[in-house]
Amino acid sequence: MLRRYFRSVGQRPSVARVSSILGTRQRIAWAGAGGLVAAMGVGRFAFTPLLPVMESDHALTSSGGALVATANYAGYLVGAAALVVRPRVNTTLHLRAWAVLLIVSEALMAVVSGVAAFSGLRFMAGVASAVVFVGCISTVTAARRHGASTAVTFSGVGIGIALSGAVVAAIGDLLDWQHLWLVSAALTAVFLVPMLVVDVEPEAATVPAHRDRSAAHRLTWRFLLMSYFLEGVGYIVIGTFLVAAVSAGSSAGEVGPLVWVVVGVAAAPSVALWSRCARRFGAHRVLVIALAVQAVGAVLPALSSSPVVAVVAAAMFGSTFLGVVAVTMAVGSALPVARTAAILTAVYGVGQMLGPLVVAPVIGSSYVVAFAAAAGVLVMAAVAAFGVARTMPSGPSETSPAVDSRTPAFVAQGIEQPSPKG
């Protein structure tokens, strides 16, 4: 109906006009949240709660699951990198085309077999998730001047994660893994619909002016790159195998899918909370805390198979993994480094791909070693972040990043920049 109205008056349904017609400033934000539910929570992360189901039906082994997960992360890196290098690809047409491919890739998971076929489809889903993700974020950030809340939109990631876990927990015993993939495809399609009402609003291609880079800046930047790479390696082991590890536990198996719900519930408000902490205490200091909390959460499943411990670990992971990205971007945007988003995205993406491959040789016998290794990597990430905090030049621009959230750095990562106080 809206599109027919705009065609009749010869206008494109821009963010401002749709917001006015619908009579609510938050409608765009919720449409974006629906897109993130589909692209990230279901389209990208549904594999985590489905992996133990596929393993129990002998569709995949643990090591095969690591390879399939790696293909998905590689696809996401390719999609994100393409949007950084060619921002003009961020259009309504591309979003709709890749949205269809995302749904198709999930549906086809139900009819193919073998690691190679699964990997190809998950690679496609990774690229599609990146394109849809960035399109949603750029559209909502453009609507901020009309009152749209990016915090509402980012909650979609956590909501989608919780939804994917809840579906498996609720009907996993009634359906096989093929039908669960079909359900996932249907959910992805439903949640993508609101985002198709408006045209994608690409970000302005502006680059903030930077001062000359000093030796202190270079050292801080190196520490930040090291910390973010290690975060990519460590967090993805938890994000890929948490449900499978809990399901394999002797006393916690029944709560396996439910821990993924806990991850999503904890993740939903995490960006807003960590961004507020970053504004108050300095992003470079808060980064150390977030990584330390995540490291503790990673080691817990290696120490105990208790359901209570599993839930606590899930909450600690869910409340930090998006926050670390947001805070890292805040620190990076305060440094006089060109193309911070492109570089950090690449480093993080490489870490994501390496994580499952590094632990693949050990997860066939036990997830304990894999999670202990992930915890160790995250401790190293926290140490590197401490180096960031110690070497960050003392100045208002460095300690309290105040780059506008609509800059390309945050669109490329898909994470909101903490706004300055006031």
Secondary structure, 3 states (H helix, E strand, C coil): CHHHHHHHHCCCCCHHHHHHHHCCCCHHHHHHHHHHHHHHHHCCCCHHHHHHHHHHCCCCCHHHHHHHHHHHHHHHHHHHHHHHHCHHHCCHHHHHHHHHHHHHHHHHCCCCCCHHHHHHHHHHHHHHHHHHHHHHHHHHHHHHHHCCCHHHHHHHHHHHHHHHHHHHHHHCCCCCHHHHHHHHHHHHHHHHHHHHCCCCCCCCCCCCCCCCCCHHHHHHHHHHHHHHHHHHHHHHHHHHHHHHHHHHCCCCHHHHHHHHHHHHHHHCCHHHHHHHHHHHHCHHHHHHHHHHHHHHHHHHHHHCCCHHHHHHHHHHHHCCHHHHHHHHHHHHHHCCCCCHHHHHHHHHHHHHHHHHHHHHHHHCCCHHHHHHHHHHHHHHHHHHHHHHHHHCCCCHHHHCCCCCCCCHHHHHHCCCCCCCCC
